């Protein structure tokens, strides 16, 4: 009597393609920024505090996207290591904490029921959504900061423009050419302020575009990891006796039946080992 195979080898893929695409986006963005730097740098330096804060938020968004991909790499390595040598086991990543607790409680019998599978998948999906909410908030924050800089520039430019128009009243002995030159000087200064206002909007929108693209590639890797995790869990899931819609009284009976099934499998393993031992004795 052979011992049944109660485990399944995981088949997970590392997010190499996603990392390559994200690095390509950063390289292309850095190249475009370097080419446009001589023209836009004087405008950005006119409002260094707000533009510096926008750039800092952009860097946080980039780090958050790569952190999500790094969590996938750690999770894949942990699952492969745990399936290869379940007795030692390393520290589980935060994304797979419920799965690690359940599998370690099972010991060498790496099988779970359908209820546990659903709860694990829901927990992993919830943790993935929590990580995505951070990057989505950063994308929205970059757009908001860009619009804030634009409206701030407009709020400071429009009153000054009104003062420039009021100052066009001809003074005694002043010619029309002098009034017109004063108008040109005032408009030139105010239009320069408008450029400063739209510079922050340009920086915010460009940063949100890059972070949103990185978040898209990271989301593709997370979705693929979730599908592969679902396939692996389905291979180690034991069909239970309850469908999740039964009442509380039936759930207790289902737990008892599951415990009886566990004991029957343990007895089957004992009988298999006893049969092997008896075969060795007969051989001697």
C-alpha positions in Angstrom: 0.0 0.0 0.0 1.6 3.2 -1.1 1.5 6.5 0.7 -0.6 9.1 -1.0 1.0 12.3 -2.3 -0.3 15.1 -0.1 1.8 17.9 -1.4 2.2 19.7 -4.6 5.2 21.5 -6.0 4.5 25.3 -6.5 5.0 26.8 -9.9 5.5 30.5 -9.4 7.3 33.0 -11.7 9.4 35.9 -10.6 8.3 39.4 -11.8 11.4 39.8 -14.0 9.4 41.2 -16.9 7.7 43.8 -14.7 11.0 44.9 -13.2 12.5 45.3 -16.6 9.6 47.4 -17.9 9.7 49.6 -14.8 13.4 50.2 -15.1 12.8 51.0 -18.8 10.2 53.6 -17.9 12.6 55.2 -15.4 15.4 55.3 -17.9 13.3 56.8 -20.6 11.8 59.4 -18.1 15.3 60.3 -16.9 16.5 60.7 -20.5 13.5 62.9 -21.4 14.0 65.0 -18.2 17.8 65.4 -19.0 17.0 66.6 -22.5 14.4 69.2 -21.3 16.4 70.2 -18.2 18.1 73.3 -19.7 14.8 74.9 -20.6 12.7 73.9 -17.6 15.3 74.2 -14.8 15.1 78.0 -14.5 11.3 77.8 -14.2 11.5 75.1 -11.6 14.0 77.1 -9.5 11.6 80.0 -9.3 9.4 77.9 -6.9 11.9 75.5 -5.2 9.8 74.6 -2.1 6.7 73.4 -3.8 8.5 71.8 -6.7 10.9 70.1 -4.4 8.0 68.7 -2.4 6.4 67.4 -5.5 9.6 65.7 -6.6 9.9 64.1 -3.1 6.4 62.7 -3.4 7.3 61.4 -6.8 10.3 59.5 -5.4 8.1 58.0 -2.6 5.8 56.8 -5.3 8.6 55.1 -7.3 9.9 53.5 -4.1 6.4 52.2 -3.2 6.0 50.6 -6.6 9.3 48.8 -6.4 8.5 47.8 -2.9 5.4 46.0 -4.1 7.5 44.1 -6.6 10.1 43.2 -4.0 7.3 41.8 -1.8 6.3 39.5 -4.6 9.9 38.3 -5.0 10.1 37.5 -1.3 6.7 35.8 -1.3 7.6 33.5 -4.2 10.9 32.6 -2.6 9.3 31.8 0.7 6.6 29.5 -0.9 9.3 27.6 -2.9 11.5 27.2 0.2 8.6 26.1 2.3 7.4 23.6 -0.2 11.0 22.2 -0.6 11.8 21.9 3.2 8.7 22.5 5.4 10.5 21.4 8.6 12.7 24.5 8.8 10.9 27.3 7.2 12.0 30.9 7.2 10.1 33.9 8.4 7.0 34.4 6.3 6.4 37.7 4.5 3.5 39.9 5.6 1.5 39.1 2.5 1.5 35.4 3.3 1.2 35.5 7.1 -2.2 33.6 7.3 -1.0 31.0 4.8 2.3 30.4 6.8 0.4 30.0 10.0 -2.0 27.5 8.6 0.6 25.4 6.8 2.9 25.3 9.8 0.0 24.1 12.0 -0.6 21.3 9.5 3.0 20.1 9.9 4.1 17.7 7.1 0.5 17.3 5.8 0.3 20.3 3.6 -3.4 20.1 2.9 -6.2 22.6 3.7 -9.9 22.7 3.3 -12.0 24.9 1.0 -12.9 27.3 3.7 -9.3 28.0 4.6 -8.4 28.4 0.9 -11.1 31.1 0.5 -10.0 32.9 3.6 -6.3 32.9 2.5 -7.1 34.2 -0.9 -9.3 36.9 0.5 -6.6 37.9 2.9 -3.9 38.0 0.2 -6.2 40.0 -2.1 -6.9 42.5 0.7 -3.2 43.0 1.5 -2.5 43.5 -2.2 -5.3 46.1 -2.4 -3.9 47.9 0.6 -0.5 48.2 -1.1 -2.1 49.5 -4.3 -4.1 52.1 -2.3 -0.8 53.8 -1.3 0.4 54.2 -4.9 -3.0 55.3 -6.1 -3.1 58.0 -3.4 0.4 59.2 -4.4 -0.7 59.5 -8.0 -3.7 61.6 -7.0 -1.5 63.6 -4.6 0.9 64.5 -7.4 -2.0 65.7 -9.6 -3.4 67.7 -6.6 0.0 69.3 -5.9 0.4 70.3 -9.5 -3.0 71.9 -9.6 -2.3 73.6 -6.2 0.8 75.2 -7.7 -1.1 76.4 -10.7 -3.9 78.0 -8.6 -1.3 79.5 -6.3 0.5 81.1 -9.2 -2.8 82.4 -10.6 -3.8 83.7 -7.2 -0.6 85.7 -7.0 -0.5 86.8 -10.6 -4.0 88.1 -11.2 -3.9 90.7 -8.4 -0.5 91.9 -9.6 -1.9 92.1 -13.1 -4.8 94.3 -11.9 -2.3 96.6 -10.2 -0.3 96.8 -13.4 -3.4 97.9 -15.3 -4.3 100.5 -12.6 -0.8 101.9 -12.9 -1.4 102.8 -16.6 -3.0 106.1 -15.7 -0.9 108.7 -17.5 1.1 111.0 -15.2 1.6 114.7 -15.8 4.1 115.2 -18.6 4.2 111.5 -19.4 4.0 110.4 -23.0 2.0 107.4 -24.4 5.2 105.6 -25.3 6.3 105.6 -21.6 2.9 104.3 -20.5 3.1 101.5 -23.1 6.6 100.5 -22.0 5.5 100.4 -18.4 2.6 98.1 -19.5 5.0 95.9 -21.4 7.3 95.6 -18.3 4.4 94.7 -16.0 3.0 92.1 -18.4 6.4 90.5 -18.9 6.8 90.0 -15.1 3.3 88.6 -14.7 3.6 86.2 -17.6 6.8 85.0 -16.1 4.9 84.3 -12.9 2.3 82.4 -14.9 5.2 80.2 -16.2 6.2 79.5 -12.7 2.7 78.5 -11.8 2.3 76.1 -14.7 5.8 74.6 -14.0 4.5 72.9 -10.8 1.5 71.6 -12.7 3.8 70.2 -15.4 6.0 68.5 -12.8 3.0 67.0 -10.9 1.3 65.7 -14.0 4.5 64.2 -15.4 5.2 62.5 -12.0 1.7 61.1 -11.7 2.0 59.7 -15.2 5.3 57.9 -14.4 4.1 56.6 -11.0 0.8 55.5 -12.5 2.7 53.5 -15.2 4.9 51.9 -12.7 1.9 51.0 -10.5 0.3 49.4 -13.6 3.3 47.1 -14.2 3.5 46.3 -10.5 -0.2 45.5 -10.5 0.3 43.1 -13.4 2.9 41.2 -11.4 0.6 41.1 -8.3 -2.3 39.8 -10.4 -0.2 37.0 -11.9 1.1 36.1 -8.4 -2.5 35.9 -7.1 -3.5 33.6 -10.0 -0.5 31.3 -9.4 -1.3 31.2 -5.7 -4.9 30.3 -6.4 -3.8 27.5 -8.7 -1.3 26.2 -6.1 -3.8 26.3 -3.3 -6.4 24.5 -5.4 -3.8 21.7 -5.8 -3.4 21.2 -2.1 -7.1 21.8 -1.1 -9.0 18.9 0.2 -12.7 18.9 -0.6 -14.7 19.5 2.6 -18.1 18.5 3.8 -19.6 22.0 4.0 -20.2 24.4 1.3 -19.9 27.6 3.4 -23.6 28.3 3.3 -24.7 25.9 6.1 -25.8 26.9 9.5 -23.6 27.1 12.7 -24.8 23.6 13.8 -23.7 22.0 10.5 -20.4 23.8 10.7 -19.6 21.9 13.9 -20.4 18.6 12.3 -18.2 19.6 9.3 -15.3 20.3 11.6 -15.7 16.9 13.3 -15.9 15.2 9.9 -12.7 17.1 8.8 -11.0 15.9 12.0 -12.1 12.3 11.3 -10.7 12.6 7.8 -7.4 13.9 9.1 -7.2 10.9 11.5 -8.1 8.5 8.7 -5.2 9.9 6.6 -2.8 9.6 9.5 -3.9 6.0 10.0 -3.4 5.3 6.3 0.1 6.7 6.6 0.8 4.4 9.6 -0.5 1.4 7.7 1.8 2.4 4.8 4.8 2.6 7.0 3.9 -0.6 8.7 3.6 -2.4 5.4 7.0 -1.1 4.3 8.5 -2.3 7.6 6.9 -5.7 7.2 8.2 -5.9 3.6 11.7 -5.2 4.9 11.4 -7.9 7.6 10.2 -10.4 5.1 13.1 -9.5 2.8 15.6 -10.1 5.5 
